[in-house]
Amino acid sequence: MFGYGSLVWRPDFDFVDRAPATIRGFARRFWQGSPDHRGAPDAPGRVATLVPDPSALCGGMAYRVAADVWDAVLEALDARESGGFERHDVEIGFLDRARGPVRGLVYLAAEGNPNFLGPASVAEIAAQARRCRGMSGTNLEYVLRLAESLDAIGLPDPHVEDIAALLEASDFAG
């Protein structure tokens, strides 16, 4: 399982092992609306999804899940990622090259799903993140925890860092 959003820092499922990892051909963008976890139906937050980009390398966390809990983990993740996210097969690479690439799953929300918000400027995304809250917490926390976690595993993302920097700026009113 490959996580690139809240799964980087809050997996909430049983796993055997985890390691910093990457997938090629996708860029992380805050283009997916969250009408529940990080926002509300009338004020959706913005959460990360992956958009195709042949030159991109997206960093995150890979999880190895035991076979005996695999179905339960998928059921829980299907519920957690129900707002427009779908499972996709990907090749996962690791920072530790001794692990070699493996086939795995990732959840992504493609354009056309009912909660897809699409592109926006970094300032617009930060302003929306500053004001939104859902059942899992604030959108602000989501962005800042993701930026902190990606930095901690050595896989910072400029898009996430730019939004986090605005949110942390004392003069950004949003």
KEKOL-945102 format. One record per residue: residue number from 0; residue in one letter; x negated, y, z negated of N, C-alpha, C in turn. Coordinates in Angstrom, 1 decimal. Layout:
REM KEKOL-945102
+-----+-----+--------+--------+--------+--------+--------+--------+--------+--------+--------+
!   n ! res !    n_u !    n_v !    n_w !   ca_u !   ca_v !   ca_w !    c_u !    c_v !    c_w !
+-----+-----+--------+--------+--------+--------+--------+--------+--------+--------+--------+
! NUM !   A !      X !      Y !      Z !      X !      Y !      Z !      X !      Y !      Z !
...
+-----+-----+--------+--------+--------+--------+--------+--------+--------+--------+--------+
REM end
This chain:
REM KEKOL-945102
+-----+-----+--------+--------+--------+--------+--------+--------+--------+--------+--------+
!   n ! res !    n_u !    n_v !    n_w !   ca_u !   ca_v !   ca_w !    c_u !    c_v !    c_w !
+-----+-----+--------+--------+--------+--------+--------+--------+--------+--------+--------+
!   0 !   M !   -0.9 !   -1.2 !    0.0 !    0.0 !    0.0 !    0.0 !   -0.9 !    1.2 !    0.0 !
!   1 !   F !   -0.6 !    2.2 !    0.9 !   -1.4 !    3.4 !    0.9 !   -0.5 !    4.6 !    0.5 !
!   2 !   G !   -1.0 !    5.3 !   -0.5 !   -0.3 !    6.5 !   -1.0 !   -1.1 !    7.8 !   -0.7 !
!   3 !   Y !   -0.4 !    8.8 !   -0.3 !   -1.0 !   10.1 !    0.1 !   -0.3 !   11.3 !   -0.5 !
!   4 !   G !    0.7 !   11.0 !   -1.3 !    1.5 !   12.1 !   -2.0 !    1.5 !   11.8 !   -3.5 !
!   5 !   S !    2.6 !   11.7 !   -4.1 !    2.7 !   11.4 !   -5.5 !    2.2 !   10.0 !   -5.9 !
!   6 !   L !    2.1 !    9.1 !   -4.9 !    1.6 !    7.8 !   -5.1 !    0.1 !    7.8 !   -5.4 !
!   7 !   V !   -0.6 !    8.9 !   -5.1 !   -2.0 !    9.1 !   -5.4 !   -2.2 !    9.2 !   -6.9 !
!   8 !   W !   -1.3 !    9.9 !   -7.6 !   -1.5 !   10.1 !   -9.0 !   -0.4 !    9.5 !   -9.9 !
!   9 !   R !    0.7 !    9.0 !   -9.3 !    1.8 !    8.5 !  -10.1 !    2.4 !    7.3 !   -9.4 !
!  10 !   P !    1.7 !    6.1 !   -9.3 !    2.2 !    5.0 !   -8.6 !    3.5 !    4.4 !   -9.2 !
!  11 !   D !    3.6 !    4.3 !  -10.5 !    4.8 !    3.7 !  -11.1 !    5.2 !    2.3 !  -10.6 !
!  12 !   F !    4.2 !    1.5 !  -10.3 !    4.4 !    0.1 !  -10.0 !    3.2 !   -0.7 !  -10.4 !
!  13 !   D !    3.4 !   -2.0 !  -10.5 !    2.3 !   -2.9 !  -10.9 !    1.4 !   -3.1 !   -9.7 !
!  14 !   F !    0.1 !   -3.0 !  -10.0 !   -0.9 !   -3.3 !   -8.9 !   -2.1 !   -4.0 !   -9.5 !
!  15 !   V !   -2.8 !   -4.7 !   -8.7 !   -4.0 !   -5.5 !   -9.1 !   -5.2 !   -4.6 !   -9.1 !
!  16 !   D !   -5.3 !   -3.8 !   -8.1 !   -6.5 !   -3.0 !   -7.8 !   -6.1 !   -1.7 !   -7.1 !
!  17 !   R !   -6.9 !   -0.7 !   -7.2 !   -6.7 !    0.5 !   -6.4 !   -8.1 !    1.1 !   -6.1 !
!  18 !   A !   -8.1 !    1.8 !   -4.9 !   -9.4 !    2.5 !   -4.5 !   -9.1 !    3.6 !   -3.6 !
!  19 !   P !   -9.9 !    4.6 !   -3.6 !   -9.8 !    5.7 !   -2.6 !   -9.9 !    5.2 !   -1.2 !
!  20 !   A !   -9.0 !    5.7 !   -0.4 !   -8.9 !    5.1 !    1.0 !   -8.5 !    6.2 !    2.0 !
!  21 !   T !   -8.5 !    5.8 !    3.3 !   -8.1 !    6.7 !    4.3 !   -7.4 !    6.0 !    5.4 !
!  22 !   I !   -6.6 !    6.7 !    6.1 !   -6.0 !    6.2 !    7.4 !   -6.2 !    7.2 !    8.5 !
!  23 !   R !   -6.5 !    6.7 !    9.7 !   -6.7 !    7.6 !   10.8 !   -5.5 !    7.8 !   11.6 !
!  24 !   G !   -5.5 !    9.0 !   12.3 !   -4.4 !    9.3 !   13.2 !   -3.2 !   10.0 !   12.6 !
!  25 !   F !   -3.3 !   10.4 !   11.3 !   -2.2 !   11.1 !   10.7 !   -2.8 !   12.3 !    9.8 !
!  26 !   A !   -2.1 !   13.4 !    9.8 !   -2.4 !   14.5 !    9.0 !   -1.3 !   14.7 !    7.9 !
!  27 !   R !   -1.7 !   15.0 !    6.7 !   -0.7 !   15.2 !    5.6 !   -0.2 !   16.7 !    5.8 !
!  28 !   R !    1.2 !   16.8 !    5.8 !    1.8 !   18.1 !    5.8 !    3.0 !   18.1 !    4.9 !
!  29 !   F !    3.3 !   19.3 !    4.3 !    4.4 !   19.5 !    3.4 !    5.6 !   19.9 !    4.3 !
!  30 !   W !    6.1 !   18.9 !    5.1 !    7.2 !   19.2 !    6.1 !    8.4 !   18.4 !    5.7 !
!  31 !   Q !    8.4 !   17.6 !    4.7 !    9.6 !   16.8 !    4.3 !   10.3 !   17.5 !    3.1 !
!  32 !   G !   11.6 !   17.6 !    3.2 !   12.4 !   18.1 !    2.1 !   12.6 !   17.0 !    1.1 !
!  33 !   S !   12.7 !   17.5 !   -0.2 !   13.0 !   16.6 !   -1.3 !   14.2 !   17.2 !   -2.0 !
!  34 !   P !   15.4 !   16.6 !   -1.7 !   16.6 !   17.1 !   -2.3 !   16.9 !   16.5 !   -3.7 !
!  35 !   D !   16.0 !   15.7 !   -4.2 !   16.2 !   15.0 !   -5.5 !   15.0 !   15.1 !   -6.4 !
!  36 !   H !   13.9 !   14.5 !   -6.0 !   12.7 !   14.3 !   -6.9 !   12.0 !   15.7 !   -7.2 !
!  37 !   R !   11.9 !   16.5 !   -6.2 !   11.1 !   17.8 !   -6.3 !   12.0 !   19.0 !   -5.9 !
!  38 !   G !   13.3 !   18.8 !   -5.8 !   14.2 !   19.9 !   -5.5 !   15.6 !   19.4 !   -5.7 !
!  39 !   A !   16.5 !   20.2 !   -5.1 !   18.0 !   19.9 !   -5.3 !   18.6 !   20.0 !   -3.9 !
!  40 !   P !   19.8 !   19.4 !   -3.7 !   20.4 !   19.4 !   -2.3 !   20.5 !   20.9 !   -1.8 !
!  41 !   D !   20.8 !   21.8 !   -2.6 !   20.9 !   23.2 !   -2.1 !   19.6 !   24.0 !   -2.1 !
!  42 !   A !   18.6 !   23.4 !   -2.7 !   17.2 !   24.0 !   -2.7 !   16.2 !   22.9 !   -2.7 !
!  43 !   P !   16.0 !   22.2 !   -1.5 !   15.0 !   21.1 !   -1.5 !   13.6 !   21.6 !   -1.7 !
!  44 !   G !   12.8 !   20.8 !   -2.4 !   11.4 !   21.1 !   -2.5 !   10.7 !   20.6 !   -1.2 !
!  45 !   R !    9.4 !   20.8 !   -1.1 !    8.6 !   20.3 !    0.0 !    7.6 !   19.3 !   -0.5 !
!  46 !   V !    7.7 !   18.1 !    0.1 !    6.7 !   17.1 !   -0.3 !    6.0 !   16.6 !    0.9 !
!  47 !   A !    4.9 !   15.9 !    0.7 !    4.0 !   15.5 !    1.8 !    4.7 !   14.4 !    2.7 !
!  48 !   T !    4.4 !   14.5 !    3.9 !    4.6 !   13.4 !    4.9 !    3.4 !   13.3 !    5.8 !
!  49 !   L !    3.4 !   12.4 !    6.6 !    2.3 !   12.3 !    7.6 !    2.8 !   12.6 !    9.0 !
!  50 !   V !    2.1 !   13.4 !    9.7 !    2.4 !   13.7 !   11.1 !    1.3 !   13.1 !   12.0 !
!  51 !   P !    1.7 !   12.6 !   13.2 !    0.7 !   12.1 !   14.1 !   -0.3 !   13.2 !   14.5 !
!  52 !   D !   -1.6 !   12.8 !   14.4 !   -2.7 !   13.7 !   14.8 !   -3.9 !   12.8 !   15.1 !
!  53 !   P !   -4.1 !   12.5 !   16.4 !   -5.2 !   11.5 !   16.8 !   -6.5 !   11.8 !   16.2 !
!  54 !   S !   -6.9 !   13.1 !   15.9 !   -8.2 !   13.4 !   15.4 !   -8.2 !   13.4 !   13.8 !
!  55 !   A !   -7.1 !   13.2 !   13.2 !   -7.1 !   13.4 !   11.7 !   -7.5 !   12.1 !   11.0 !
!  56 !   L !   -7.9 !   12.4 !    9.7 !   -8.2 !   11.3 !    8.8 !   -7.6 !   11.8 !    7.5 !
!  57 !   C !   -6.6 !   11.0 !    7.0 !   -5.9 !   11.4 !    5.8 !   -6.4 !   10.5 !    4.6 !
!  58 !   G !   -6.8 !   11.2 !    3.6 !   -7.3 !   10.5 !    2.4 !   -6.2 !   10.3 !    1.4 !
!  59 !   G !   -6.3 !    9.2 !    0.6 !   -5.3 !    8.9 !   -0.4 !   -5.8 !    7.7 !   -1.3 !
!  60 !   M !   -4.9 !    7.0 !   -1.8 !   -5.2 !    5.8 !   -2.7 !   -4.6 !    4.6 !   -2.1 !
!  61 !   A !   -5.3 !    3.5 !   -2.0 !   -4.8 !    2.2 !   -1.6 !   -4.6 !    1.3 !   -2.8 !
!  62 !   Y !   -3.5 !    0.6 !   -2.8 !   -3.2 !   -0.3 !   -3.9 !   -3.1 !   -1.7 !   -3.4 !
!  63 !   R !   -3.6 !   -2.7 !   -4.1 !   -3.4 !   -4.1 !   -3.9 !   -2.4 !   -4.6 !   -4.9 !
!  64 !   V !   -1.3 !   -5.1 !   -4.3 !   -0.2 !   -5.6 !   -5.1 !   -0.2 !   -7.1 !   -5.1 !
!  65 !   A !    0.0 !   -7.7 !   -6.2 !    0.1 !   -9.2 !   -6.3 !    1.3 !   -9.7 !   -5.6 !
!  66 !   A !    1.2 !  -10.9 !   -4.9 !    2.3 !  -11.5 !   -4.2 !    3.5 !  -11.7 !   -5.0 !
!  67 !   D !    3.4 !  -12.1 !   -6.3 !    4.6 !  -12.4 !   -7.1 !    5.4 !  -11.1 !   -7.5 !
!  68 !   V !    4.8 !   -9.9 !   -7.3 !    5.6 !   -8.7 !   -7.6 !    5.9 !   -7.9 !   -6.3 !
!  69 !   W !    5.4 !   -8.3 !   -5.2 !    5.5 !   -7.6 !   -4.0 !    6.9 !   -7.1 !   -3.6 !
!  70 !   D !    7.8 !   -8.1 !   -3.7 !    9.2 !   -7.8 !   -3.3 !    9.8 !   -6.7 !   -4.3 !
!  71 !   A !    9.5 !   -6.8 !   -5.6 !   10.0 !   -5.9 !   -6.5 !    9.4 !   -4.5 !   -6.3 !
!  72 !   V !    8.1 !   -4.5 !   -6.0 !    7.5 !   -3.2 !   -5.7 !    8.1 !   -2.5 !   -4.5 !
!  73 !   L !    8.3 !   -3.3 !   -3.4 !    8.9 !   -2.7 !   -2.2 !   10.3 !   -2.2 !   -2.5 !
!  74 !   E !   11.1 !   -3.0 !   -3.3 !   12.4 !   -2.5 !   -3.7 !   12.4 !   -1.2 !   -4.4 !
!  75 !   A !   11.5 !   -1.1 !   -5.4 !   11.4 !    0.2 !   -6.1 !   10.9 !    1.3 !   -5.3 !
!  76 !   L !    9.9 !    1.1 !   -4.4 !    9.4 !    2.1 !   -3.5 !   10.5 !    2.5 !   -2.5 !
!  77 !   D !   11.2 !    1.6 !   -1.9 !   12.3 !    1.9 !   -1.0 !   13.3 !    2.9 !   -1.7 !
!  78 !   A !   13.6 !    2.6 !   -3.0 !   14.5 !    3.5 !   -3.7 !   13.9 !    4.9 !   -3.9 !
!  79 !   R !   12.6 !    4.9 !   -4.3 !   11.9 !    6.1 !   -4.6 !   11.7 !    7.0 !   -3.3 !
!  80 !   E !   11.4 !    6.3 !   -2.2 !   11.2 !    7.0 !   -1.0 !   12.4 !    7.1 !    0.0 !
!  81 !   S !   13.6 !    7.1 !   -0.6 !   14.8 !    6.9 !    0.2 !   15.2 !    8.2 !    0.9 !
!  82 !   G !   14.7 !    9.3 !    0.7 !   15.1 !   10.6 !    1.3 !   14.7 !   10.8 !    2.7 !
!  83 !   G !   14.4 !    9.8 !    3.5 !   14.0 !    9.9 !    4.8 !   12.7 !    9.2 !    5.2 !
!  84 !   F !   12.1 !    8.6 !    4.2 !   10.8 !    7.9 !    4.4 !   11.1 !    6.5 !    4.9 !
!  85 !   E !   10.2 !    6.0 !    5.7 !   10.3 !    4.6 !    6.3 !    8.9 !    4.0 !    6.2 !
!  86 !   R !    8.9 !    2.7 !    6.0 !    7.7 !    1.9 !    6.0 !    7.1 !    1.8 !    7.4 !
!  87 !   H !    5.7 !    1.9 !    7.4 !    5.0 !    1.7 !    8.6 !    3.7 !    0.9 !    8.3 !
!  88 !   D !    3.3 !    0.1 !    9.3 !    2.1 !   -0.7 !    9.1 !    0.9 !    0.2 !    9.6 !
!  89 !   V !   -0.2 !    0.2 !    8.8 !   -1.3 !    1.0 !    9.1 !   -2.6 !    0.2 !    8.8 !
!  90 !   E !   -3.7 !    0.6 !    9.4 !   -5.0 !    0.1 !    9.0 !   -5.6 !    1.1 !    8.0 !
!  91 !   I !   -6.0 !    0.5 !    6.8 !   -6.5 !    1.3 !    5.7 !   -8.0 !    1.1 !    5.6 !
!  92 !   G !   -8.7 !    2.2 !    5.6 !  -10.2 !    2.1 !    5.4 !  -10.5 !    2.6 !    4.0 !
!  93 !   F !  -11.7 !    2.2 !    3.6 !  -12.1 !    2.5 !    2.2 !  -13.4 !    3.3 !    2.2 !
!  94 !   L !  -13.5 !    4.2 !    1.2 !  -14.8 !    4.9 !    1.0 !  -15.9 !    3.9 !    0.7 !
!  95 !   D !  -15.6 !    2.9 !    0.0 !  -16.5 !    1.8 !   -0.3 !  -16.4 !    0.8 !    0.9 !
!  96 !   R !  -17.3 !    1.0 !    1.8 !  -17.2 !    0.2 !    3.1 !  -17.3 !   -1.3 !    2.9 !
!  97 !   A !  -17.8 !   -1.8 !    1.7 !  -17.9 !   -3.2 !    1.5 !  -16.5 !   -3.8 !    1.4 !
!  98 !   R !  -15.5 !   -3.0 !    1.2 !  -14.1 !   -3.5 !    1.1 !  -13.5 !   -3.7 !    2.5 !
!  99 !   G !  -14.1 !   -3.1 !    3.5 !  -13.7 !   -3.3 !    4.9 !  -12.3 !   -2.8 !    5.1 !
! 100 !   P !  -11.9 !   -2.6 !    6.4 !  -10.5 !   -2.2 !    6.6 !   -9.5 !   -3.3 !    6.4 !
! 101 !   V !   -8.3 !   -3.0 !    6.0 !   -7.2 !   -3.9 !    5.7 !   -5.9 !   -3.4 !    6.3 !
! 102 !   R !   -5.0 !   -4.3 !    6.6 !   -3.7 !   -3.9 !    7.1 !   -2.8 !   -3.6 !    5.8 !
! 103 !   G !   -2.0 !   -2.6 !    5.9 !   -1.2 !   -2.2 !    4.8 !    0.0 !   -1.5 !    5.2 !
! 104 !   L !    0.8 !   -1.0 !    4.2 !    2.0 !   -0.2 !    4.4 !    1.8 !    1.2 !    3.9 !
! 105 !   V !    2.5 !    2.1 !    4.6 !    2.6 !    3.5 !    4.2 !    4.0 !    3.9 !    4.4 !
! 106 !   Y !    4.5 !    4.8 !    3.6 !    5.8 !    5.4 !    3.8 !    5.6 !    6.8 !    4.4 !
! 107 !   L !    6.3 !    7.1 !    5.5 !    6.2 !    8.4 !    6.1 !    7.6 !    8.8 !    6.6 !
! 108 !   A !    7.8 !   10.1 !    6.6 !    9.1 !   10.7 !    7.0 !    8.9 !   11.4 !    8.3 !
! 109 !   A !    9.5 !   10.8 !    9.3 !    9.3 !   11.3 !   10.7 !   10.3 !   12.4 !   11.0 !
! 110 !   E !   10.0 !   13.3 !   11.9 !   10.9 !   14.3 !   12.4 !   12.2 !   13.7 !   12.8 !
! 111 !   G !   13.3 !   14.3 !   12.5 !   14.6 !   13.7 !   12.9 !   15.3 !   13.1 !   11.7 !
! 112 !   N !   14.6 !   12.9 !   10.6 !   15.3 !   12.4 !    9.4 !   16.1 !   13.5 !    8.8 !
! 113 !   P !   17.2 !   13.3 !    8.1 !   18.1 !   14.4 !    7.6 !   17.4 !   15.4 !    6.6 !
! 114 !   N !   16.3 !   15.0 !    6.0 !   15.6 !   15.9 !    5.1 !   14.3 !   16.5 !    5.7 !
! 115 !   F !   14.1 !   16.3 !    6.9 !   12.8 !   16.9 !    7.5 !   13.0 !   18.4 !    7.7 !
! 116 !   L !   12.1 !   19.1 !    7.1 !   12.1 !   20.6 !    7.2 !   11.2 !   21.2 !    8.3 !
! 117 !   G !   10.2 !   20.4 !    8.7 !    9.3 !   20.9 !    9.7 !    8.3 !   21.9 !    9.3 !
! 118 !   P !    7.5 !   22.4 !   10.3 !    6.4 !   23.3 !   10.0 !    6.9 !   24.6 !    9.3 !
! 119 !   A !    6.0 !   25.1 !    8.5 !    6.1 !   26.4 !    7.9 !    4.7 !   26.9 !    7.6 !
! 120 !   S !    4.6 !   28.2 !    7.3 !    3.3 !   28.7 !    7.0 !    2.9 !   28.3 !    5.6 !
! 121 !   V !    1.7 !   28.3 !    5.2 !    1.2 !   28.0 !    3.9 !    1.9 !   28.8 !    2.9 !
! 122 !   A !    2.1 !   30.1 !    3.1 !    2.7 !   31.0 !    2.2 !    4.2 !   30.6 !    2.0 !
! 123 !   E !    4.9 !   30.3 !    3.1 !    6.3 !   29.8 !    3.0 !    6.4 !   28.5 !    2.1 !
! 124 !   I !    5.5 !   27.6 !    2.4 !    5.5 !   26.3 !    1.6 !    5.2 !   26.6 !    0.2 !
! 125 !   A !    4.2 !   27.4 !   -0.1 !    3.9 !   27.7 !   -1.5 !    5.1 !   28.4 !   -2.2 !
! 126 !   A !    5.7 !   29.4 !   -1.5 !    6.9 !   30.1 !   -2.1 !    8.0 !   29.1 !   -2.5 !
! 127 !   Q !    8.3 !   28.2 !   -1.6 !    9.3 !   27.2 !   -1.8 !    8.9 !   26.3 !   -2.9 !
! 128 !   A !    7.7 !   25.8 !   -3.0 !    7.2 !   25.0 !   -4.0 !    7.2 !   25.6 !   -5.4 !
! 129 !   R !    7.0 !   26.9 !   -5.4 !    7.0 !   27.7 !   -6.7 !    8.4 !   27.7 !   -7.3 !
! 130 !   R !    9.5 !   27.7 !   -6.5 !   10.8 !   27.9 !   -7.1 !   11.6 !   26.6 !   -7.2 !
! 131 !   C !   11.2 !   25.4 !   -6.7 !   12.0 !   24.2 !   -6.6 !   11.7 !   23.3 !   -7.8 !
! 132 !   R !   12.7 !   22.6 !   -8.2 !   12.6 !   21.6 !   -9.3 !   13.6 !   20.5 !   -9.1 !
! 133 !   G !   13.2 !   19.3 !   -9.4 !   14.1 !   18.1 !   -9.2 !   14.0 !   17.2 !  -10.4 !
! 134 !   M !   14.5 !   16.0 !  -10.2 !   14.6 !   15.0 !  -11.4 !   13.2 !   14.5 !  -11.7 !
! 135 !   S !   12.2 !   14.6 !  -10.9 !   10.8 !   14.2 !  -11.2 !    9.9 !   15.3 !  -11.6 !
! 136 !   G !   10.5 !   16.5 !  -11.7 !    9.7 !   17.7 !  -12.1 !    9.7 !   18.8 !  -11.1 !
! 137 !   T !    8.7 !   19.7 !  -11.3 !    8.7 !   20.9 !  -10.4 !    7.9 !   20.5 !   -9.1 !
! 138 !   N !    8.2 !   21.2 !   -8.0 !    7.5 !   21.1 !   -6.8 !    6.1 !   21.7 !   -7.0 !
! 139 !   L !    5.9 !   22.7 !   -7.8 !    4.6 !   23.3 !   -8.1 !    3.7 !   22.2 !   -8.7 !
! 140 !   E !    4.2 !   21.4 !   -9.7 !    3.4 !   20.3 !  -10.3 !    3.0 !   19.3 !   -9.2 !
! 141 !   Y !    3.9 !   19.0 !   -8.3 !    3.6 !   18.0 !   -7.3 !    2.4 !   18.5 !   -6.5 !
! 142 !   V !    2.4 !   19.7 !   -6.0 !    1.3 !   20.2 !   -5.2 !    0.0 !   20.3 !   -6.0 !
! 143 !   L !    0.1 !   20.8 !   -7.2 !   -1.2 !   21.0 !   -8.0 !   -1.8 !   19.7 !   -8.4 !
! 144 !   R !   -0.9 !   18.7 !   -8.8 !   -1.4 !   17.4 !   -9.2 !   -2.0 !   16.7 !   -8.0 !
! 145 !   L !   -1.4 !   16.8 !   -6.8 !   -1.9 !   16.2 !   -5.6 !   -3.3 !   16.8 !   -5.3 !
! 146 !   A !   -3.4 !   18.1 !   -5.3 !   -4.7 !   18.7 !   -5.0 !   -5.8 !   18.3 !   -6.0 !
! 147 !   E !   -5.4 !   18.3 !   -7.2 !   -6.4 !   17.8 !   -8.3 !   -6.8 !   16.4 !   -8.1 !
! 148 !   S !   -5.9 !   15.5 !   -7.8 !   -6.1 !   14.1 !   -7.6 !   -7.0 !   13.8 !   -6.4 !
! 149 !   L !   -6.7 !   14.5 !   -5.3 !   -7.5 !   14.2 !   -4.1 !   -8.9 !   14.7 !   -4.3 !
! 150 !   D !   -9.1 !   15.8 !   -5.0 !  -10.4 !   16.3 !   -5.3 !  -11.1 !   15.4 !   -6.2 !
! 151 !   A !  -10.5 !   14.8 !   -7.2 !  -11.1 !   13.9 !   -8.1 !  -11.6 !   12.6 !   -7.5 !
! 152 !   I !  -10.9 !   12.2 !   -6.4 !  -11.3 !   10.9 !   -5.7 !  -12.3 !   11.2 !   -4.5 !
! 153 !   G !  -12.6 !   12.5 !   -4.3 !  -13.5 !   12.9 !   -3.3 !  -12.9 !   12.9 !   -1.9 !
! 154 !   L !  -11.6 !   13.2 !   -1.8 !  -10.9 !   13.2 !   -0.5 !  -10.1 !   14.5 !   -0.5 !
! 155 !   P !  -10.6 !   15.7 !   -0.7 !   -9.8 !   16.9 !   -0.7 !   -9.2 !   17.1 !    0.7 !
! 156 !   D !   -8.0 !   17.8 !    0.7 !   -7.3 !   18.0 !    2.0 !   -7.1 !   19.6 !    2.1 !
! 157 !   P !   -7.6 !   20.2 !    3.2 !   -7.5 !   21.6 !    3.3 !   -6.1 !   22.2 !    3.2 !
! 158 !   H !   -5.1 !   21.5 !    3.8 !   -3.7 !   21.9 !    3.8 !   -3.2 !   21.9 !    2.4 !
! 159 !   V !   -3.5 !   20.9 !    1.6 !   -3.1 !   20.8 !    0.2 !   -3.8 !   21.9 !   -0.6 !
! 160 !   E !   -5.1 !   22.0 !   -0.4 !   -5.9 !   23.0 !   -1.1 !   -5.4 !   24.4 !   -0.9 !
! 161 !   D !   -5.1 !   24.8 !    0.4 !   -4.6 !   26.1 !    0.7 !   -3.3 !   26.4 !    0.0 !
! 162 !   I !   -2.4 !   25.5 !   -0.1 !   -1.1 !   25.7 !   -0.8 !   -1.4 !   25.8 !   -2.3 !
! 163 !   A !   -2.2 !   24.9 !   -2.8 !   -2.5 !   25.0 !   -4.3 !   -3.2 !   26.3 !   -4.6 !
! 164 !   A !   -4.1 !   26.8 !   -3.8 !   -4.8 !   28.0 !   -4.1 !   -3.8 !   29.2 !   -4.2 !
! 165 !   L !   -2.8 !   29.2 !   -3.3 !   -1.8 !   30.3 !   -3.4 !   -1.0 !   30.1 !   -4.7 !
! 166 !   L !   -0.6 !   28.9 !   -5.0 !    0.2 !   28.7 !   -6.2 !   -0.5 !   29.1 !   -7.5 !
! 167 !   E !   -1.8 !   28.9 !   -7.5 !   -2.7 !   29.3 !   -8.6 !   -3.1 !   30.7 !   -8.7 !
! 168 !   A !   -2.9 !   31.5 !   -7.6 !   -3.3 !   32.9 !   -7.5 !   -2.3 !   33.7 !   -8.4 !
! 169 !   S !   -2.9 !   34.5 !   -9.3 !   -2.1 !   35.3 !  -10.2 !   -1.2 !   36.3 !   -9.5 !
! 170 !   D !   -1.7 !   36.8 !   -8.3 !   -1.0 !   37.8 !   -7.6 !    0.0 !   37.3 !   -6.5 !
! 171 !   F !    0.2 !   36.0 !   -6.4 !    1.1 !   35.4 !   -5.5 !    2.5 !   35.2 !   -6.2 !
! 172 !   A !    3.4 !   36.0 !   -5.8 !    4.7 !   36.0 !   -6.4 !    5.6 !   34.9 !   -5.9 !
! 173 !   G !    5.4 !   34.5 !   -4.6 !    6.2 !   33.5 !   -4.0 !    7.6 !   33.9 !   -3.8 !
+-----+-----+--------+--------+--------+--------+--------+--------+--------+--------+--------+
REM end
